[in-house]
Amino acid sequence: MVKKKAKITPAAASVQDKPATLKDLLRPEILEGLKAQADAMKAEEQAKKDAERARVEAARKAEEKRLENDFAYQLEKSKLDWRKHK
């Protein structure tokens, strides 16, 4: 015969049993300051990403413009099917 295992019901965790978090321990004005600082850092990071993206885009356009004036590049790029242009 198999013994039945007793079902253990988890006790409801009360508010007092939960450990204190950093948010609970800090004063509200300090917490607001930290949130503002985090938002500022995120905005700064986004601005850096946008500047880098714009720099890469400008470099790509400059390279494309340089290649448009390069005869060897244009010759390699063009198709050699002259029958279309008769």
TADAZI-V980599 format. One record per backbone hydrogen bond with DSSP energy under -1.0 kcal/mol. CO is the residue of the C=O (numbers start at 1). NH is the residue of the N-H. E is the energy in kcal/mol with one decimal. If there is no record, write none. Layout:
[[CO:NH:E] [CO:NH:E]]
This chain:
[[21:25:-1.6] [22:26:-1.8] [27:31:-2.2] [28:32:-2.4] [29:33:-1.9] [30:34:-2.3] [31:35:-2.1] [32:36:-2.4] [33:37:-2.3] [34:38:-2.4] [35:39:-2.4] [36:40:-2.3] [37:41:-2.3] [38:42:-2.2] [39:43:-2.3] [40:44:-2.3] [41:45:-2.3] [42:46:-2.3] [43:47:-2.2] [44:48:-2.1] [45:49:-2.2] [46:50:-2.4] [47:51:-2.4] [48:52:-2.5] [49:53:-2.5] [50:54:-2.4] [51:55:-2.3] [52:56:-2.5] [53:57:-2.3] [54:58:-2.4] [55:59:-2.2] [56:60:-2.3] [57:61:-2.3] [58:62:-2.3] [59:63:-2.2] [60:64:-2.4] [61:65:-2.4] [62:66:-2.2] [63:67:-2.4] [64:68:-1.6] [70:74:-2.1] [71:75:-2.4] [72:76:-2.2] [73:77:-2.3] [74:78:-1.9] [80:82:-1.3] [82:85:-1.1] [83:86:-1.0]]
